[in-house]
Amino acid sequence: ELRRIEAEEQYRRWVDARVDEAVEQRLSAAERARRLKAFKREILDKYPGVYTKALAGAGTSPALDEHAERMLREEVKLDLGLPTIEEFTRRPQGNLF
């Protein structure tokens, strides 16, 4: 059980690092801002009542910002075609991207 948890954590850190690199290398600041804005609109359309109180005050919401960031990162992650955790744990580290 401990090995599985350690492998999952190692995989999560590895994926996060690949996504960080891809966001930094593939998206300009302007493109990243544009996509985050689009995700925020999508979130607000899908969940119209969830962020209304936060948006009414400051015009933004840390929770909404985080939700949009997670969506952006998930999209980038899917575009990368990364191995599954099963594939990750079976391969020697040198053979991964």
N, C-alpha and C positions, 0 to 999 in steps of 0.2 A: 504493500500500500504506500509506504513512504517513497519507494522508488518511482511509483507512478506519479505521485504528487510532485516530486522533484523534476521528473521528465516533463510534466505539464507546465511547470513554472519555467523551466529552461526553454521550452517551445514558445511560450507566451512572450518571454523576453526576446527571443530570436525574431519572432514575427514582428513585435513592436519595433525592433531596431530596423528591420527591412522596410517597414511602413514609414518610419521616420525618415530614412534615407530617400525613399521614393517621393515623399511629400516635398522634401527639401530640394531634390534634384529635378523633379518633373513639374512642379507648380511654382510659377512666379507669385509674388505677393499679391498682385492684382487678380490673377486667376484663382488663387486660394480664397481671397475675399469674395470674389464673384460666386464661387461654388458654395461657400458657407452661407452667403446671403440666400442663394437658391434653396439650400437645404432648410434654412430657417423658415422661408415661405412655405415650403412643403410641409414642415412640421406643424406650423400654425394652421394650415389648411386641414391637415389630418386630425389635429387635436386642438380645435379652436378655443376651448375653455381652459386648457391646462396652464398656459403662460400669461393669461390676461392680467392678473394682479401685478406680476413682476414687470410686464411691459408698460403698464399704465404709469408707473412711477418714473423710472429712469429712461424708458424707451428701449431698454435692452434687458436681458436676463442672463445671469451666469449659467443657470440651468439650461436655458435655450441654447446658449453658446456651446455648452458642453455636449448637448444632444446633437447639434449640427456638426461639431468636430468629430464625434463618434461615427456619424453617418459618412462623413468625408473619409475618415480613416478606413472604414469598412469597405467603401467603394474602391479605394486605392489597394487595399489588401486583396480584394477579389481580382482586380486587374493584374496583380502580380502573379497570380497562379501559383501561390506558394504550396509546398507539400503539406499534406495533412499531418497531424501529430503522429499517426502510425508510420507514415513514410519518413518523417523526421527522425523518429527513434530507431528506425531500421538502418538508416544510412550513416556512414562515417561522416564526421563533420566536414571534411575536405571536399566531399561530393555535393554539398548543398550550395547551390548558386554561387 
